[in-house]
Amino acid sequence: MNSTLYEAATLVVPMVFAIVFHEVSHGWTARALGDPTAYERGRLSLNPLKHVDPVGTLLLPGALKLLGLPVFGWAKPVPVNFARLRNPKRDMALVAAAGPAMNFVLAALAAVAFGLLLRGVDPHVEPGTTVVFIADNLKNFLMINVFLAVFNLLPLPPFDGSRILRGVLPAGGVRVLDRIEPVGIPLFMIVFVVLPWLVPGLHLVDRLILPPVAWMLDQYQHLITLVAGPEPV
């Protein structure tokens, strides 16, 4: 298989499913806390076509890959009406936290699956194409979920981190976030995409996001090793 096609086959599917589960978890949590808006609009489906955003799910990740920048993206946000939540201030934070939490859980499942795969493979025999393909998908699924979770915890509107902050900040802090919200996406694109492209030394993703991502991946590596068991002699 052509290397570009192979890379796409082991990257696109894990990314789409990581993003879809992230978004749907917001809707599941909101429904449990009193807001059925996502359910009413048919957005609690795991069908990727209901959640794909042409820019955030397809064009932006592809462009970032071509530019050699860290790959990230988003799906169409699942609609949440915070006014329908039983405790809007607290529940807004819980709904926001559900997305990253789901990604950390999916990363753990990928680590367990990868460990089981290693346990079932004879280290003295060259793995077949199917095994390598599954392994690459699991590794990418783990890394994408960790990156997506940490990335979304940025305390910048409209990311989940800012919604979580709203649940714990006093009124003054919430007003600051309200002022930032209208320019959140343009500000993010300038700081995290345009500036690093123009000035390579300003890779803020490398400095702010990759260190905690690397730490989390180390923890999942311990889980993989635990599940895989000791190496045969």
ABEGO torsion letter per residue (X at the ends): XBAAAAAAAAAAAAAAAAAAAAAAAAAAAAAAAGBAAAAAAGAABABAAAABBAAAAAAAAAAAAAAGBBBBBBBBBBBBBAAABABAAAAAAAAAAAAAAAAAAAAAAAAAAAAAAAAABBAABBBBAAAAAAAAAAAAAAAAAAAAAAAAABABOABAAAAAAAAABBAAAAAAAAAAAAAAAAAAAAAAAAAAAABAAABAAAAAAAAAAAAAAAAAAAAAAAAAEBBBX
